[in-house]
Amino acid sequence: MAAAKSADRRPMSRAQTGASQAQSQDSPAWQGSPAPQAGLALYQRIRGYQRQADPRGLGYAVVDLETTGLEPQDEAIIEVGVVLLDPHGREQLRWDSLVNPHRHPGPTRIHGITPDDLTDAPELGILAPALVELLRGRVLVAHNIRFDASFLLPALRLELGTAALPRKIPQVCTMNWARS
């Protein structure tokens, strides 16, 4: 993912986040706080795609993360990418962003992300409401889901509170599929 950096990446502006525990499904998680314009536009696109989704199926959120290391309790997310697929596997939305962890990005030789790349990137707290919306009502898919979910889900719950995500989210691991 890091190797496919695009010139059109525009970091979102800093804004307060803080999810209300009682939100309607059509209101963004940052309701009541000044929402970054790019975040609001992303949220509106996500809601539009979710309304078009087949109500008989869940659809999929395929995720890929780059991190500063291997241990979720000690390391941080530095890039996140999500592709939304409808229940039939057709692409609906593709989104990615660098994430500023306010620390060294770790093994640059592995992911190719440098400290300079992260300087103007948004913090995870800015991206968290949009990420929750991307995951809402979808099966979480990753190549090594155990790794990606162990970073992403606790980080989102930490940023927005435990009520932001369901306790159990259906998951598919493409690495396990490939091995079977």
N, C-alpha and C positions, 0 to 999 in steps of 0.2 A: 504494500500500500504506500509506504513512504517513497518508494522509487517512482511512483506515478504521481508526484506532486504536480499540481496544476497552478498556472499563473492566476486563475480566477478565484483563488481562495481569499476570502475577505473575512478577517476576524470580526466577531460581533463586538459591539461596544460593551463596556462594563455596566452591569445593572444589578440591582438587588434581586435576590431570589428568596423565596420563602413561600412554600406551598401552603395553602389553606387546606386543612384536613377535610373540609366539606366543599368539594368542587363539583360542578356539573361536568358531564363528559364533554361538553362543547366549549368549556372555558379553559384557557391555558393554565398550566401549573403556576405561572408567575402572575396570575390575576391579582390585582391590587398593588403590584410593584411596577415600576417603570420598566417595561419590556424593551429589550434591544430590538430595533426595527428589523434586522436580519432574522432574529429569533422569532419574531411575530410572523414574518412572511413564511418562514419554514413551518411554523406551527399551522398556519392556515393551509399550506400545501398538504401537510400530513392529514389534517382533518378531511380535506377534500378527497384524498385517496382512500381513507378509511370509509367514507360514506359510499364510495363506489365498490367496495369490497363485497364479495359474495357472502351473504349473511350465513350461509350454510358451512362455511369454512373459516379457519382462523387466519390464513395467510402467514407469511414468514418474514422475520427480520433477520437477515444474514449480517452478522457483525464480524469485524476484525479490529483488533487493538494492537497498538505498539505501546510498550511499557518501558519504564526505566530499569526493570529487572524482572525476576521471576516470582518473588514473594509478595502477594497482595498486601499483607500487613506492613511491609517495609518499603514498598515501591509505589509508583504512580503511573497513571495512564498519560501518555503523551500524544497519542493520535487515536482517533476512533473513526471507523467507517461503517456505514449501514446501508444495505440495499433492501428495500421492501419488495416482496414478491406477493402476488395474489395467491389464493389457494391452488391455482393451476400452475404456479411457477413463473408467471409473467411478471417482468420487472415493472414496478410502479414508481419507484423513487430511488435515487442514488444520492448519498450525502456523506461527506467526510469533513473532519476538522482536526487541526493540530490542537493540543491542549497544553496550556502552560502550567507545569507542576511546581514552578518556583524552585527548581533544583536542577542539577545536571541531568541531561536526558539518558544517561547510562551508556550502554554499548553502541555508540554511533556506528561502529563498523558493522553491526548487525542490521539496524533499522535505517541508517543513513540520516537520522534527524540530529541536527546540531543545536547547540544552545541559541545561536542566532535565529534559527527557524522558529523557536518558541517565544522569542521576545514579545511579539505583538499578538500571540495566540490567546484566545479567551481561556479563562479558568474553567474547570469542570463545572463549578457552580453555575456559570452562565449557560452552559450547554445542557445541563441536567434536565430542565423541564422539557426541552425539545426531544431529548433522548428518551425520556419516559413516554412521551407521546408516540415516538417511533415504535417503541416496543409494545404499546398497549394493544391487547387483543391479538397478538401474534405469537407464533412459535419462534423461540430464539434459536438460531442456527449459527454454528461456528465450526471451524476446523480446530478441534481440541476445545470443545465447549467448556470443559472443566476449568481451563486456564482463563478464557475470556470472561466467563460468567463469574469466576472467583474475584476478578477485578471489577467488572462493570456493575454488577448488581449491588454489592455492598457499598460501592462508591456513590451510586445513585441514591440509595437509602440513607447514607450519611448526609448527603447534600440536601435531600428533600424530606427526609423522615421516612419511617418504615411504612407508613400508609401510602406512599407514592407508588409502590409496586405491589402486585399480589405476592403473597407469601410463596406460592409455587407458580413457576412459569414453565410451560412446556418447552422442552429443549431437544435439539437434534445435534448430534456430533458427526460431522462429515468424516472426521478421521476414523472413528469407529466403523462407519459405513465402508470406508475404503479398505479397512483391514478385514472385513467379513466377506 
